[in-house]
Amino acid sequence: MLAKNWDQYHATPLDLYTQQTYQTILSFEPILPEHVKYMLQHMIPGNWLLNYAHVEGIHRALSGMARRSKYESKMELAVNDLQKNYDSFTKEFEIFFPDLQQHADSWLKQSIE
């Protein structure tokens, strides 16, 4: 829901923000674990962060995690529930996210003091 409605929450367009985020992550490459470096070789060219704005992008992510799981998780099937209950999930996100923002702001203020 955040990526899909990104422009409601951040002034920077999502495509630019994702590119900046990848550059920030890559700036720490010397200290990144090898499995993270390997994942980034797929994540960045596939622009996973941008693709989370679409149900198909979420489905692709869940399918990839399901393939890598040691167990038969069937998490790739979760997209069916997402599609079926999309409006409900959107409403719940719209209630939850402002609370999350407020909590994060409060935590940051306390951490700086």
N, C-alpha and C positions, 0 to 999 in steps of 0.2 A: 504494500500500500504506500509505503514511503517513496519508493522509486517511481511508482506510477504517478503519484501526485507531487513529485519533487518540487515543482515550481511554487507550491503552496507553502513550502517549508524553508526554502533556501533561495537566495538571490542568484547564485551561480547556476547556470544551466547544468542539468545532470550530465550531459556528455562531457563538458569541460571539467566538472567536478570529479568525474570518474578518472579522467586522464591525470588530473592533479594528484588524486589519491594513489594511482599506480606509481607516479613519479616519487611520491613520498615514501611508499613502501620500498621501491627500488633504491632509494637513497640509503636504506639500511641493509642492503644486500649482503655486505660482509658479515653481518651478525645473524642473518636469517638462517633457520634450520634448512638442511638440504631438501627435505620434503616440501617446504614452503617454496623454495626456489624452483623446484620441479613443477609445482602446481601453478606458479606464476607464468611459466612458459605456455600454459594453456589458457589461464585466466585472462591475461592481458590481450592476446590476439583475439580471443573470443569475446572480449569486453563483457565479462560476466556481470559486473556491477551495473552496467547500463541495461543489460538484458533482464535483470530482475524486475524491471518495470512492466514486463509482459508475462502473461501466464506461461507461454511457451518457454521463456527463459527460466522460469522457476521450475518447470517440468524437466528441462534439460539438466538443471542443477541437481534436482532430486534423483533423477535417473543416474547421473554420474556418481552420486554418493551411494546409491543402492548398489551399483556395480562394484564399487570399491569396498563395500561393507563385507565383513567376514561372515555375516549372517544374512539370511534371506529376510530382509526388512520390509520389502514391498513399499518402501517410502515413495517410489515413483508413482504409486497409485494415489498419493495424497492430493495430487493435482485435481483429481476428480472431485474431492470434497471442496477444494478451493473454488472450482468452477461452480459447483452446485450451491455453495453458501457464500459466494463472493460479496453480495450486498451486506450480509450479516458481518462478515469479517471486516469489511470497510467501515461499518458503523462502530464496531468494537475498537478498531484501530484509531478512529477519530476521537473516541473517548480516552483511550489509553495513552496515545502519544503526547498530548499536552501534559499529562501527569508525569510522563517520563522526562520531558523537557524541563519541567519545573524541578524535578528531583535532581537531574544532572546539573542544572544551574546552581541549585542550593549546594550540592556536593562540591562543585568547583569553587564557589565562594568560600566555603569552609576550608578547602584545601589550600587556598591562597593566603588566608589569614594566618 
